[in-house]
Amino acid sequence: MNNEEIQRARQVSIHQLLGLQDNGRRQKIKCVFHKDRNPSLVIYPGGGGYCCFSCGKSGGDSIAFCKDLGLTFREAISQLKDF
């Protein structure tokens, strides 16, 4: 793992990971971190991060998102670098 791979991984947006279009507005969806009946996970536009107002998981980039899903830092980089 090198700096170039880390930078490529950071360029993957959370929108891309979730198959959403970045429409320039925040989007509220059902949380992927817990069983959710109502949308509580907010995805901010322009790679601005995410925050679940039910379980409290939050972060600023796709690496943090993958780590919140249970991946290690190395696993997250490995998954994201060629996304």
N, CA, C and O atoms as a CHARMM CRD file, in Angstrom:
* protein
*
  332
    1    1 MET  N      0.85900  -1.17300   0.00000 PROA 1      0.00000
    2    1 MET  CA     0.00000   0.00000   0.00000 PROA 1      0.00000
    3    1 MET  C      0.90200   1.23200   0.00000 PROA 1      0.00000
    4    1 MET  O      1.82100   1.34100   0.81200 PROA 1      0.00000
    5    2 ASN  N      0.63100   2.15200  -0.91600 PROA 2      0.00000
    6    2 ASN  CA     1.41600   3.37500  -0.97900 PROA 2      0.00000
    7    2 ASN  C      0.49500   4.59400  -0.98100 PROA 2      0.00000
    8    2 ASN  O     -0.72800   4.46100  -0.99600 PROA 2      0.00000
    9    3 ASN  N      1.10000   5.77700  -0.96500 PROA 3      0.00000
   10    3 ASN  CA     0.31400   7.02000  -0.89700 PROA 3      0.00000
   11    3 ASN  C     -0.60800   7.19300  -2.09300 PROA 3      0.00000
   12    3 ASN  O     -1.71300   7.71800  -1.95700 PROA 3      0.00000
   13    4 GLU  N     -0.15800   6.75200  -3.26500 PROA 4      0.00000
   14    4 GLU  CA    -0.98700   6.87400  -4.46100 PROA 4      0.00000
   15    4 GLU  C     -2.26700   6.05000  -4.32400 PROA 4      0.00000
   16    4 GLU  O     -3.34400   6.51700  -4.69600 PROA 4      0.00000
   17    5 GLU  N     -2.16000   4.84300  -3.80100 PROA 5      0.00000
   18    5 GLU  CA    -3.33700   3.99600  -3.59100 PROA 5      0.00000
   19    5 GLU  C     -4.27700   4.61600  -2.56000 PROA 5      0.00000
   20    5 GLU  O     -5.49700   4.57300  -2.72000 PROA 5      0.00000
   21    6 ILE  N     -3.71500   5.18300  -1.52200 PROA 6      0.00000
   22    6 ILE  CA    -4.54600   5.83300  -0.49400 PROA 6      0.00000
   23    6 ILE  C     -5.28300   7.02000  -1.09600 PROA 6      0.00000
   24    6 ILE  O     -6.47100   7.20500  -0.83000 PROA 6      0.00000
   25    7 GLN  N     -4.59700   7.83000  -1.90800 PROA 7      0.00000
   26    7 GLN  CA    -5.24200   8.98400  -2.53800 PROA 7      0.00000
   27    7 GLN  C     -6.34500   8.55200  -3.50400 PROA 7      0.00000
   28    7 GLN  O     -7.40400   9.17900  -3.55000 PROA 7      0.00000
   29    8 ARG  N     -6.10900   7.48700  -4.27600 PROA 8      0.00000
   30    8 ARG  CA    -7.16100   6.96600  -5.17800 PROA 8      0.00000
   31    8 ARG  C     -8.36600   6.50200  -4.37200 PROA 8      0.00000
   32    8 ARG  O     -9.50900   6.73900  -4.76300 PROA 8      0.00000
   33    9 ALA  N     -8.11000   5.84100  -3.24500 PROA 9      0.00000
   34    9 ALA  CA    -9.20400   5.36100  -2.40000 PROA 9      0.00000
   35    9 ALA  C    -10.00300   6.52700  -1.83500 PROA 9      0.00000
   36    9 ALA  O    -11.22900   6.45300  -1.76200 PROA 9      0.00000
   37   10 ARG  N     -9.33500   7.59300  -1.43600 PROA 10     0.00000
   38   10 ARG  CA   -10.02100   8.76400  -0.87900 PROA 10     0.00000
   39   10 ARG  C    -10.88600   9.47800  -1.91300 PROA 10     0.00000
   40   10 ARG  O    -11.83300  10.17800  -1.55300 PROA 10     0.00000
   41   11 GLN  N    -10.56700   9.30500  -3.19500 PROA 11     0.00000
   42   11 GLN  CA   -11.33900   9.96700  -4.25300 PROA 11     0.00000
   43   11 GLN  C    -12.67100   9.28200  -4.53100 PROA 11     0.00000
   44   11 GLN  O    -13.54000   9.86500  -5.17900 PROA 11     0.00000
   45   12 VAL  N    -12.84300   8.06700  -4.05500 PROA 12     0.00000
   46   12 VAL  CA   -14.12700   7.36800  -4.22900 PROA 12     0.00000
   47   12 VAL  C    -15.13000   8.00300  -3.27300 PROA 12     0.00000
   48   12 VAL  O    -14.88700   8.08000  -2.06900 PROA 12     0.00000
   49   13 SER  N    -16.24500   8.45300  -3.81000 PROA 13     0.00000
   50   13 SER  CA   -17.24500   9.09700  -2.95200 PROA 13     0.00000
   51   13 SER  C    -18.16200   8.05600  -2.31300 PROA 13     0.00000
   52   13 SER  O    -18.30700   6.93800  -2.80800 PROA 13     0.00000
   53   14 ILE  N    -18.75600   8.44400  -1.23000 PROA 14     0.00000
   54   14 ILE  CA   -19.72200   7.57800  -0.55200 PROA 14     0.00000
   55   14 ILE  C    -20.92200   7.34400  -1.47000 PROA 14     0.00000
   56   14 ILE  O    -21.52500   6.27100  -1.45700 PROA 14     0.00000
   57   15 HSD  N    -21.25900   8.35900  -2.26400 PROA 15     0.00000
   58   15 HSD  CA   -22.33600   8.19700  -3.24000 PROA 15     0.00000
   59   15 HSD  C    -22.02900   7.04400  -4.19200 PROA 15     0.00000
   60   15 HSD  O    -22.90000   6.22300  -4.47900 PROA 15     0.00000
   61   16 GLN  N    -20.78600   6.98500  -4.68100 PROA 16     0.00000
   62   16 GLN  CA   -20.39200   5.89900  -5.58300 PROA 16     0.00000
   63   16 GLN  C    -20.52400   4.54400  -4.89800 PROA 16     0.00000
   64   16 GLN  O    -21.02500   3.58900  -5.49200 PROA 16     0.00000
   65   17 LEU  N    -20.07300   4.46300  -3.64500 PROA 17     0.00000
   66   17 LEU  CA   -20.14100   3.20000  -2.91200 PROA 17     0.00000
   67   17 LEU  C    -21.56900   2.69500  -2.78400 PROA 17     0.00000
   68   17 LEU  O    -21.82100   1.49200  -2.85100 PROA 17     0.00000
   69   18 LEU  N    -22.49700   3.62000  -2.59900 PROA 18     0.00000
   70   18 LEU  CA   -23.89000   3.24700  -2.37300 PROA 18     0.00000
   71   18 LEU  C    -24.72500   3.25100  -3.65200 PROA 18     0.00000
   72   18 LEU  O    -25.91600   2.94200  -3.61600 PROA 18     0.00000
   73   19 GLY  N    -24.10700   3.59800  -4.78200 PROA 19     0.00000
   74   19 GLY  CA   -24.83500   3.61800  -6.04900 PROA 19     0.00000
   75   19 GLY  C    -25.82100   4.76900  -6.15400 PROA 19     0.00000
   76   19 GLY  O    -26.84900   4.65100  -6.82100 PROA 19     0.00000
   77   20 LEU  N    -25.51100   5.88500  -5.49600 PROA 20     0.00000
   78   20 LEU  CA   -26.38100   7.06500  -5.51800 PROA 20     0.00000
   79   20 LEU  C    -25.81000   8.12300  -6.45100 PROA 20     0.00000
   80   20 LEU  O    -24.60400   8.15600  -6.69500 PROA 20     0.00000
   81   21 GLN  N    -26.66600   8.98000  -6.96700 PROA 21     0.00000
   82   21 GLN  CA   -26.23200  10.13600  -7.73200 PROA 21     0.00000
   83   21 GLN  C    -25.99300  11.28000  -6.75900 PROA 21     0.00000
   84   21 GLN  O    -26.81600  11.52700  -5.87800 PROA 21     0.00000
   85   22 ASP  N    -24.86800  11.98300  -6.91300 PROA 22     0.00000
   86   22 ASP  CA   -24.61300  13.17000  -6.09600 PROA 22     0.00000
   87   22 ASP  C    -25.35600  14.32200  -6.75100 PROA 22     0.00000
   88   22 ASP  O    -24.89300  14.89200  -7.73900 PROA 22     0.00000
   89   23 ASN  N    -26.51500  14.66000  -6.19000 PROA 23     0.00000
   90   23 ASN  CA   -27.36500  15.68000  -6.79800 PROA 23     0.00000
   91   23 ASN  C    -27.11200  17.07300  -6.22900 PROA 23     0.00000
   92   23 ASN  O    -27.87800  17.99800  -6.49500 PROA 23     0.00000
   93   24 GLY  N    -26.04200  17.22900  -5.44800 PROA 24     0.00000
   94   24 GLY  CA   -25.71700  18.53400  -4.89200 PROA 24     0.00000
   95   24 GLY  C    -26.46300  18.85400  -3.61200 PROA 24     0.00000
   96   24 GLY  O    -26.26100  19.91900  -3.02800 PROA 24     0.00000
   97   25 ARG  N    -27.32000  17.95100  -3.16600 PROA 25     0.00000
   98   25 ARG  CA   -28.05600  18.14200  -1.91300 PROA 25     0.00000
   99   25 ARG  C    -27.78800  16.94500  -1.02200 PROA 25     0.00000
  100   25 ARG  O    -27.40200  15.87600  -1.49400 PROA 25     0.00000
  101   26 ARG  N    -27.99500  17.13200   0.25300 PROA 26     0.00000
  102   26 ARG  CA   -27.82300  15.98700   1.15000 PROA 26     0.00000
  103   26 ARG  C    -28.94600  14.99100   0.88900 PROA 26     0.00000
  104   26 ARG  O    -30.06600  15.36200   0.53800 PROA 26     0.00000
  105   27 GLN  N    -28.61500  13.72200   1.07000 PROA 27     0.00000
  106   27 GLN  CA   -29.59700  12.66800   0.83300 PROA 27     0.00000
  107   27 GLN  C    -29.75500  11.85800   2.11100 PROA 27     0.00000
  108   27 GLN  O    -28.78100  11.57600   2.81000 PROA 27     0.00000
  109   28 LYS  N    -30.97900  11.49600   2.39900 PROA 28     0.00000
  110   28 LYS  CA   -31.28400  10.69700   3.57700 PROA 28     0.00000
  111   28 LYS  C    -31.74500   9.32300   3.11400 PROA 28     0.00000
  112   28 LYS  O    -32.69000   9.20300   2.33400 PROA 28     0.00000
  113   29 ILE  N    -31.06000   8.27500   3.60900 PROA 29     0.00000
  114   29 ILE  CA   -31.39400   6.89900   3.23100 PROA 29     0.00000
  115   29 ILE  C    -31.46800   6.04000   4.49300 PROA 29     0.00000
  116   29 ILE  O    -31.07700   6.47000   5.57800 PROA 29     0.00000
  117   30 LYS  N    -31.97200   4.82700   4.33000 PROA 30     0.00000
  118   30 LYS  CA   -31.94600   3.89100   5.45800 PROA 30     0.00000
  119   30 LYS  C    -30.49600   3.55300   5.76500 PROA 30     0.00000
  120   30 LYS  O    -29.69600   3.33600   4.85600 PROA 30     0.00000
  121   31 CYS  N    -30.16900   3.51100   7.01900 PROA 31     0.00000
  122   31 CYS  CA   -28.79400   3.29400   7.45200 PROA 31     0.00000
  123   31 CYS  C    -28.32700   1.88100   7.12100 PROA 31     0.00000
  124   31 CYS  O    -29.05500   0.90800   7.32200 PROA 31     0.00000
  125   32 VAL  N    -27.11500   1.78700   6.61600 PROA 32     0.00000
  126   32 VAL  CA   -26.53200   0.48400   6.27900 PROA 32     0.00000
  127   32 VAL  C    -25.79300  -0.12900   7.46900 PROA 32     0.00000
  128   32 VAL  O    -25.32500  -1.26500   7.38700 PROA 32     0.00000
  129   33 PHE  N    -25.68700   0.60900   8.56600 PROA 33     0.00000
  130   33 PHE  CA   -24.94600   0.13900   9.73900 PROA 33     0.00000
  131   33 PHE  C    -25.82700  -0.55000  10.77100 PROA 33     0.00000
  132   33 PHE  O    -25.31400  -1.23200  11.65900 PROA 33     0.00000
  133   34 HSD  N    -27.12900  -0.38900  10.67300 PROA 34     0.00000
  134   34 HSD  CA   -28.05400  -1.01900  11.61000 PROA 34     0.00000
  135   34 HSD  C    -29.40000  -1.21500  10.92200 PROA 34     0.00000
  136   34 HSD  O    -29.64700  -0.67800   9.84200 PROA 34     0.00000
  137   35 LYS  N    -30.25800  -1.98900  11.56200 PROA 35     0.00000
  138   35 LYS  CA   -31.60600  -2.20400  11.03200 PROA 35     0.00000
  139   35 LYS  C    -32.37100  -0.89000  11.18600 PROA 35     0.00000
  140   35 LYS  O    -32.51400  -0.36600  12.29100 PROA 35     0.00000
  141   36 ASP  N    -32.84500  -0.38300  10.09200 PROA 36     0.00000
  142   36 ASP  CA   -33.44200   0.95400  10.08100 PROA 36     0.00000
  143   36 ASP  C    -34.81600   0.90300   9.42200 PROA 36     0.00000
  144   36 ASP  O    -34.94500   0.43500   8.29000 PROA 36     0.00000
  145   37 ARG  N    -35.84000   1.38100  10.12300 PROA 37     0.00000
  146   37 ARG  CA   -37.18000   1.43800   9.53200 PROA 37     0.00000
  147   37 ARG  C    -37.38800   2.71900   8.74500 PROA 37     0.00000
  148   37 ARG  O    -38.06100   2.73200   7.71400 PROA 37     0.00000
  149   38 ASN  N    -36.80400   3.78700   9.24300 PROA 38     0.00000
  150   38 ASN  CA   -36.93300   5.09300   8.60100 PROA 38     0.00000
  151   38 ASN  C    -35.54500   5.59500   8.20300 PROA 38     0.00000
  152   38 ASN  O    -34.56500   5.29500   8.88500 PROA 38     0.00000
  153   39 PRO  N    -35.45000   6.34500   7.12300 PROA 39     0.00000
  154   39 PRO  CA   -34.15600   6.88100   6.71600 PROA 39     0.00000
  155   39 PRO  C    -33.53400   7.74000   7.82600 PROA 39     0.00000
  156   39 PRO  O    -34.15300   8.68800   8.30700 PROA 39     0.00000
  157   40 SER  N    -32.32200   7.40200   8.21900 PROA 40     0.00000
  158   40 SER  CA   -31.64100   8.16900   9.26100 PROA 40     0.00000
  159   40 SER  C    -30.18700   8.46500   8.91500 PROA 40     0.00000
  160   40 SER  O    -29.51000   9.18700   9.64700 PROA 40     0.00000
  161   41 LEU  N    -29.69900   7.90900   7.79600 PROA 41     0.00000
  162   41 LEU  CA   -28.32000   8.12800   7.37800 PROA 41     0.00000
  163   41 LEU  C    -28.29400   9.24300   6.34300 PROA 41     0.00000
  164   41 LEU  O    -28.87600   9.12200   5.26500 PROA 41     0.00000
  165   42 VAL  N    -27.61200  10.32900   6.68200 PROA 42     0.00000
  166   42 VAL  CA   -27.50500  11.46800   5.77800 PROA 42     0.00000
  167   42 VAL  C    -26.16500  11.38900   5.06300 PROA 42     0.00000
  168   42 VAL  O    -25.11800  11.25900   5.69600 PROA 42     0.00000
  169   43 ILE  N    -26.20800  11.47000   3.73600 PROA 43     0.00000
  170   43 ILE  CA   -25.01800  11.50900   2.90400 PROA 43     0.00000
  171   43 ILE  C    -24.91900  12.93900   2.37100 PROA 43     0.00000
  172   43 ILE  O    -25.81700  13.42100   1.68200 PROA 43     0.00000
  173   44 TYR  N    -23.81800  13.60100   2.70100 PROA 44     0.00000
  174   44 TYR  CA   -23.64900  14.99900   2.30900 PROA 44     0.00000
  175   44 TYR  C    -23.04200  15.09900   0.91100 PROA 44     0.00000
  176   44 TYR  O    -22.27000  14.22900   0.50800 PROA 44     0.00000
  177   45 PRO  N    -23.38500  16.14800   0.17300 PROA 45     0.00000
  178   45 PRO  CA   -22.91800  16.27500  -1.21100 PROA 45     0.00000
  179   45 PRO  C    -21.42200  16.58400  -1.29700 PROA 45     0.00000
  180   45 PRO  O    -20.80100  17.05900  -0.34700 PROA 45     0.00000
  181   46 GLY  N    -20.87500  16.29400  -2.47700 PROA 46     0.00000
  182   46 GLY  CA   -19.49400  16.65300  -2.75900 PROA 46     0.00000
  183   46 GLY  C    -18.46600  15.94600  -1.89700 PROA 46     0.00000
  184   46 GLY  O    -17.39500  16.49100  -1.63000 PROA 46     0.00000
  185   47 GLY  N    -18.78100  14.74200  -1.46200 PROA 47     0.00000
  186   47 GLY  CA   -17.82700  14.00700  -0.63600 PROA 47     0.00000
  187   47 GLY  C    -17.71300  14.55200   0.77400 PROA 47     0.00000
  188   47 GLY  O    -16.69900  14.35200   1.44300 PROA 47     0.00000
  189   48 GLY  N    -18.75700  15.24500   1.23000 PROA 48     0.00000
  190   48 GLY  CA   -18.72300  15.89600   2.53700 PROA 48     0.00000
  191   48 GLY  C    -18.92000  14.98300   3.72900 PROA 48     0.00000
  192   48 GLY  O    -18.86900  15.44400   4.86900 PROA 48     0.00000
  193   49 GLY  N    -19.14100  13.71100   3.49800 PROA 49     0.00000
  194   49 GLY  CA   -19.24100  12.77800   4.60800 PROA 49     0.00000
  195   49 GLY  C    -20.63400  12.21400   4.79900 PROA 49     0.00000
  196   49 GLY  O    -21.50800  12.33600   3.94000 PROA 49     0.00000
  197   50 TYR  N    -20.81300  11.58600   5.96700 PROA 50     0.00000
  198   50 TYR  CA   -22.06800  10.91900   6.28500 PROA 50     0.00000
  199   50 TYR  C    -22.28800  10.96900   7.79300 PROA 50     0.00000
  200   50 TYR  O    -21.34400  11.11900   8.56800 PROA 50     0.00000
  201   51 CYS  N    -23.54400  10.84200   8.19000 PROA 51     0.00000
  202   51 CYS  CA   -23.88000  10.80900   9.61000 PROA 51     0.00000
  203   51 CYS  C    -25.22500  10.11700   9.78600 PROA 51     0.00000
  204   51 CYS  O    -26.20700  10.47900   9.13800 PROA 51     0.00000
  205   52 CYS  N    -25.26500   9.11300  10.67200 PROA 52     0.00000
  206   52 CYS  CA   -26.53100   8.48100  11.01500 PROA 52     0.00000
  207   52 CYS  C    -27.01900   9.09800  12.32200 PROA 52     0.00000
  208   52 CYS  O    -26.31000   9.09700  13.32800 PROA 52     0.00000
  209   53 PHE  N    -28.21600   9.61300  12.28800 PROA 53     0.00000
  210   53 PHE  CA   -28.76300  10.26500  13.46800 PROA 53     0.00000
  211   53 PHE  C    -29.44100   9.27800  14.41500 PROA 53     0.00000
  212   53 PHE  O    -30.00000   9.67700  15.43700 PROA 53     0.00000
  213   54 SER  N    -29.39100   7.97500  14.07000 PROA 54     0.00000
  214   54 SER  CA   -29.89800   6.95500  14.98900 PROA 54     0.00000
  215   54 SER  C    -28.75800   6.26200  15.72600 PROA 54     0.00000
  216   54 SER  O    -28.73400   6.23200  16.95600 PROA 54     0.00000
  217   55 CYS  N    -27.80800   5.70400  14.96600 PROA 55     0.00000
  218   55 CYS  CA   -26.72900   4.93400  15.60200 PROA 55     0.00000
  219   55 CYS  C    -25.48700   5.76300  15.88600 PROA 55     0.00000
  220   55 CYS  O    -24.61900   5.33400  16.64700 PROA 55     0.00000
  221   56 GLY  N    -25.38900   6.95000  15.28400 PROA 56     0.00000
  222   56 GLY  CA   -24.26900   7.84300  15.57000 PROA 56     0.00000
  223   56 GLY  C    -23.02500   7.63800  14.72200 PROA 56     0.00000
  224   56 GLY  O    -22.04100   8.35800  14.89600 PROA 56     0.00000
  225   57 LYS  N    -23.04200   6.67400  13.81000 PROA 57     0.00000
  226   57 LYS  CA   -21.86900   6.48200  12.95100 PROA 57     0.00000
  227   57 LYS  C    -21.73400   7.68100  12.02600 PROA 57     0.00000
  228   57 LYS  O    -22.71100   8.14600  11.43800 PROA 57     0.00000
  229   58 SER  N    -20.51100   8.17000  11.90800 PROA 58     0.00000
  230   58 SER  CA   -20.27700   9.31100  11.03400 PROA 58     0.00000
  231   58 SER  C    -18.81900   9.33300  10.60400 PROA 58     0.00000
  232   58 SER  O    -17.95600   8.74600  11.25500 PROA 58     0.00000
  233   59 GLY  N    -18.56400  10.00700   9.51800 PROA 59     0.00000
  234   59 GLY  CA   -17.20600  10.12200   9.01300 PROA 59     0.00000
  235   59 GLY  C    -17.16500  11.04500   7.82300 PROA 59     0.00000
  236   59 GLY  O    -18.19100  11.54000   7.35500 PROA 59     0.00000
  237   60 GLY  N    -15.95000  11.26800   7.34100 PROA 60     0.00000
  238   60 GLY  CA   -15.78200  12.25200   6.29100 PROA 60     0.00000
  239   60 GLY  C    -15.43300  11.72100   4.92600 PROA 60     0.00000
  240   60 GLY  O    -15.44500  12.47700   3.95500 PROA 60     0.00000
  241   61 ASP  N    -15.11800  10.43300   4.81700 PROA 61     0.00000
  242   61 ASP  CA   -14.75500   9.92500   3.49600 PROA 61     0.00000
  243   61 ASP  C    -15.07800   8.44100   3.36500 PROA 61     0.00000
  244   61 ASP  O    -15.55600   7.80100   4.30100 PROA 61     0.00000
  245   62 SER  N    -14.80500   7.91700   2.17700 PROA 62     0.00000
  246   62 SER  CA   -15.14900   6.52700   1.88300 PROA 62     0.00000
  247   62 SER  C    -14.33100   5.53500   2.71200 PROA 62     0.00000
  248   62 SER  O    -14.80000   4.43500   3.00200 PROA 62     0.00000
  249   63 ILE  N    -13.11800   5.91800   3.09000 PROA 63     0.00000
  250   63 ILE  CA   -12.29600   5.02700   3.91700 PROA 63     0.00000
  251   63 ILE  C    -12.94300   4.85900   5.28600 PROA 63     0.00000
  252   63 ILE  O    -13.05700   3.73900   5.78600 PROA 63     0.00000
  253   64 ALA  N    -13.36600   5.96200   5.89400 PROA 64     0.00000
  254   64 ALA  CA   -14.05200   5.89300   7.18700 PROA 64     0.00000
  255   64 ALA  C    -15.34200   5.09100   7.06600 PROA 64     0.00000
  256   64 ALA  O    -15.68700   4.32500   7.96500 PROA 64     0.00000
  257   65 PHE  N    -16.05300   5.26500   5.95900 PROA 65     0.00000
  258   65 PHE  CA   -17.29600   4.52900   5.72400 PROA 65     0.00000
  259   65 PHE  C    -17.02600   3.02900   5.71400 PROA 65     0.00000
  260   65 PHE  O    -17.74300   2.26100   6.35700 PROA 65     0.00000
  261   66 CYS  N    -15.99500   2.61300   4.98800 PROA 66     0.00000
  262   66 CYS  CA   -15.64100   1.18500   4.92400 PROA 66     0.00000
  263   66 CYS  C    -15.19900   0.66300   6.28700 PROA 66     0.00000
  264   66 CYS  O    -15.52100  -0.46700   6.65300 PROA 66     0.00000
  265   67 LYS  N    -14.47200   1.47200   7.03300 PROA 67     0.00000
  266   67 LYS  CA   -14.05100   1.05000   8.36700 PROA 67     0.00000
  267   67 LYS  C    -15.27100   0.88400   9.27700 PROA 67     0.00000
  268   67 LYS  O    -15.30800  -0.02600  10.10500 PROA 67     0.00000
  269   68 ASP  N    -16.26300   1.75900   9.12500 PROA 68     0.00000
  270   68 ASP  CA   -17.49400   1.61700   9.90800 PROA 68     0.00000
  271   68 ASP  C    -18.27200   0.36100   9.50700 PROA 68     0.00000
  272   68 ASP  O    -19.05600  -0.16500  10.29800 PROA 68     0.00000
  273   69 LEU  N    -18.05700  -0.11400   8.29100 PROA 69     0.00000
  274   69 LEU  CA   -18.67800  -1.36500   7.84800 PROA 69     0.00000
  275   69 LEU  C    -17.94100  -2.59200   8.37100 PROA 69     0.00000
  276   69 LEU  O    -18.40300  -3.72000   8.19900 PROA 69     0.00000
  277   70 GLY  N    -16.78300  -2.36600   9.01700 PROA 70     0.00000
  278   70 GLY  CA   -16.04800  -3.47200   9.63200 PROA 70     0.00000
  279   70 GLY  C    -14.73200  -3.83300   8.96700 PROA 70     0.00000
  280   70 GLY  O    -14.05800  -4.76600   9.40300 PROA 70     0.00000
  281   71 LEU  N    -14.35400  -3.11400   7.92000 PROA 71     0.00000
  282   71 LEU  CA   -13.08300  -3.39000   7.26300 PROA 71     0.00000
  283   71 LEU  C    -11.93400  -2.72300   8.02000 PROA 71     0.00000
  284   71 LEU  O    -12.12800  -1.70100   8.67900 PROA 71     0.00000
  285   72 THR  N    -10.75300  -3.30000   7.92200 PROA 72     0.00000
  286   72 THR  CA    -9.56700  -2.62900   8.45300 PROA 72     0.00000
  287   72 THR  C     -9.15800  -1.54500   7.46000 PROA 72     0.00000
  288   72 THR  O     -9.67800  -1.48900   6.34600 PROA 72     0.00000
  289   73 PHE  N     -8.22700  -0.68500   7.86700 PROA 73     0.00000
  290   73 PHE  CA    -7.74800   0.37000   6.97600 PROA 73     0.00000
  291   73 PHE  C     -7.17300  -0.24400   5.69900 PROA 73     0.00000
  292   73 PHE  O     -7.48700   0.21000   4.59800 PROA 73     0.00000
  293   74 ARG  N     -6.34100  -1.26200   5.83800 PROA 74     0.00000
  294   74 ARG  CA    -5.72900  -1.91700   4.66900 PROA 74     0.00000
  295   74 ARG  C     -6.79100  -2.54200   3.76100 PROA 74     0.00000
  296   74 ARG  O     -6.70200  -2.43600   2.53800 PROA 74     0.00000
  297   75 GLU  N     -7.78700  -3.18800   4.35300 PROA 75     0.00000
  298   75 GLU  CA    -8.86100  -3.79300   3.55100 PROA 75     0.00000
  299   75 GLU  C     -9.64600  -2.72000   2.80600 PROA 75     0.00000
  300   75 GLU  O    -10.01200  -2.90300   1.64500 PROA 75     0.00000
  301   76 ALA  N     -9.90200  -1.59400   3.48400 PROA 76     0.00000
  302   76 ALA  CA   -10.64800  -0.50300   2.86200 PROA 76     0.00000
  303   76 ALA  C     -9.87500   0.04600   1.66200 PROA 76     0.00000
  304   76 ALA  O    -10.45200   0.25300   0.59400 PROA 76     0.00000
  305   77 ILE  N     -8.57200   0.28200   1.83500 PROA 77     0.00000
  306   77 ILE  CA    -7.76800   0.79000   0.72900 PROA 77     0.00000
  307   77 ILE  C     -7.77200  -0.21400  -0.42100 PROA 77     0.00000
  308   77 ILE  O     -7.92500   0.16500  -1.58200 PROA 77     0.00000
  309   78 SER  N     -7.60500  -1.47400  -0.09800 PROA 78     0.00000
  310   78 SER  CA    -7.57800  -2.52800  -1.11900 PROA 78     0.00000
  311   78 SER  C     -8.89200  -2.56800  -1.90400 PROA 78     0.00000
  312   78 SER  O     -8.87800  -2.74900  -3.12200 PROA 78     0.00000
  313   79 GLN  N    -10.01900  -2.40200  -1.21900 PROA 79     0.00000
  314   79 GLN  CA   -11.32700  -2.43100  -1.87800 PROA 79     0.00000
  315   79 GLN  C    -11.55900  -1.18300  -2.72300 PROA 79     0.00000
  316   79 GLN  O    -12.15300  -1.26200  -3.79800 PROA 79     0.00000
  317   80 LEU  N    -11.09100  -0.02600  -2.23900 PROA 80     0.00000
  318   80 LEU  CA   -11.43200   1.24000  -2.87300 PROA 80     0.00000
  319   80 LEU  C    -10.47000   1.68900  -3.95900 PROA 80     0.00000
  320   80 LEU  O    -10.87100   2.42700  -4.85900 PROA 80     0.00000
  321   81 LYS  N     -9.22500   1.27100  -3.90400 PROA 81     0.00000
  322   81 LYS  CA    -8.20900   1.82900  -4.81300 PROA 81     0.00000
  323   81 LYS  C     -8.53800   1.59300  -6.27900 PROA 81     0.00000
  324   81 LYS  O     -8.14900   2.39800  -7.12500 PROA 81     0.00000
  325   82 ASP  N     -9.24200   0.51800  -6.60600 PROA 82     0.00000
  326   82 ASP  CA    -9.59200   0.23000  -7.99400 PROA 82     0.00000
  327   82 ASP  C    -11.08300   0.35000  -8.26300 PROA 82     0.00000
  328   82 ASP  O    -11.57900  -0.17600  -9.26000 PROA 82     0.00000
  329   83 PHE  N    -11.79600   1.03400  -7.38900 PROA 83     0.00000
  330   83 PHE  CA   -13.25200   1.17100  -7.51100 PROA 83     0.00000
  331   83 PHE  C    -13.61100   1.96000  -8.73900 PROA 83     0.00000
  332   83 PHE  O    -14.79200   2.17900  -9.00900 PROA 83     0.00000
